[in-house]
Amino acid sequence: MASAVGLDLVGLAAFSREGTKLGKLKDVFTDSESSSGYLVIGRRMARDLVIPADVVEIEGERVLVPFASSFLNSAPAVKAKGAVSSEEHGRLEAFYHVGAAHD
């Protein structure tokens, strides 16, 4: 999926595949080890979501995440803000890319 990753996206609303508002984009960063881009979506009553940028689409003022809300609730957690460890990178990539093939 096409994505445009940049700090100018911070503040945009993020929506799941079924149209449920997930929260707002609160950070965008690139992992220095892998050069992968990540989006951090802040949610009110749940932990933040960290999603590889290459699985989302930007449509106007919306970030579209191509997964169901129920699937996203089991997404791997990331400990450090603004960075992911190589272990976390592997878990995130496996979760979201396997989910894209089977969701």
C-alpha positions as CSV (number, residue, x, y, z in Angstrom):
1,M,0.0,0.0,0.0
2,A,1.2,3.5,-0.7
3,S,2.2,5.7,2.2
4,A,3.6,9.1,2.6
5,V,5.5,9.3,5.9
6,G,6.2,12.7,7.5
7,L,5.7,14.7,10.6
8,D,3.1,16.8,8.7
9,L,0.8,13.8,9.3
10,V,0.8,14.2,13.1
11,G,-2.7,15.1,14.3
12,L,-4.6,13.3,11.5
13,A,-7.4,10.9,12.6
14,A,-6.7,7.2,12.1
15,F,-9.5,4.8,11.1
16,S,-9.7,1.0,10.9
17,R,-10.8,-1.0,7.9
18,E,-14.4,-0.9,9.0
19,G,-14.3,2.8,9.6
20,T,-13.9,2.9,13.4
21,K,-11.9,5.8,14.6
22,L,-8.8,4.5,16.3
23,G,-7.3,7.7,17.5
24,K,-5.0,10.4,16.3
25,L,-1.6,10.1,14.8
26,K,0.8,11.4,17.5
27,D,4.2,10.5,16.1
28,V,6.1,9.4,13.0
29,F,9.6,8.0,13.1
30,T,12.1,5.9,11.1
31,D,13.9,3.0,12.7
32,S,17.6,3.7,12.1
33,E,18.6,0.0,11.9
34,S,16.1,-1.0,9.3
35,S,15.1,2.4,7.8
36,S,11.5,1.4,8.3
37,G,8.9,4.1,8.9
38,Y,6.4,3.8,11.8
39,L,3.3,5.7,12.8
40,V,2.2,6.0,16.4
41,I,-1.6,6.2,16.9
42,G,-2.7,7.5,20.3
43,R,-5.8,5.9,21.7
44,R,-7.8,7.2,24.7
45,M,-8.6,4.1,26.6
46,A,-5.9,1.7,25.3
47,R,-2.2,1.7,24.7
48,D,-0.8,3.4,21.6
49,L,-0.6,1.5,18.4
50,V,2.8,1.4,16.5
51,I,2.2,0.5,12.9
52,P,4.6,0.1,10.0
53,A,4.0,3.0,7.6
54,D,4.0,0.8,4.6
55,V,0.7,-0.9,5.5
56,V,-1.4,2.3,5.8
57,E,-2.8,4.7,3.3
58,I,-3.2,8.4,3.6
59,E,-6.5,9.7,2.2
60,G,-6.9,13.4,2.5
61,E,-7.0,14.1,6.2
62,R,-7.3,10.5,7.3
63,V,-4.9,7.7,8.0
64,L,-6.5,4.4,6.8
65,V,-5.3,1.3,8.6
66,P,-6.3,-1.8,6.6
67,F,-7.1,-4.0,9.6
68,A,-10.1,-4.6,11.8
69,S,-10.2,-3.0,15.3
70,S,-10.4,-6.4,16.9
71,F,-7.1,-7.4,15.2
72,L,-5.4,-4.2,16.2
73,N,-6.2,-4.8,19.9
74,S,-3.7,-7.7,19.9
75,A,-0.9,-5.7,18.2
76,P,2.6,-6.0,19.7
77,A,3.5,-3.3,22.3
78,V,6.6,-1.1,21.8
79,K,8.5,0.1,24.9
80,A,10.6,3.0,23.8
81,K,9.1,6.1,22.3
82,G,10.4,7.1,18.9
83,A,12.4,3.9,18.4
84,V,11.9,0.2,18.1
85,S,14.4,-2.5,19.0
86,S,15.4,-5.1,16.4
87,E,13.2,-7.6,18.3
88,E,10.2,-5.3,18.3
89,H,10.8,-4.5,14.6
90,G,10.6,-8.2,13.8
91,R,7.4,-8.7,15.9
92,L,5.7,-5.6,14.3
93,E,6.6,-6.6,10.8
94,A,5.5,-10.2,11.3
95,F,2.2,-9.2,13.0
96,Y,1.1,-6.6,10.4
97,H,2.4,-8.2,7.3
98,V,1.1,-11.7,8.2
99,G,-2.2,-10.0,9.2
100,A,-2.4,-8.3,5.8
101,A,-2.2,-11.7,4.1
102,H,-4.7,-13.4,6.4
103,D,-6.9,-10.7,7.9
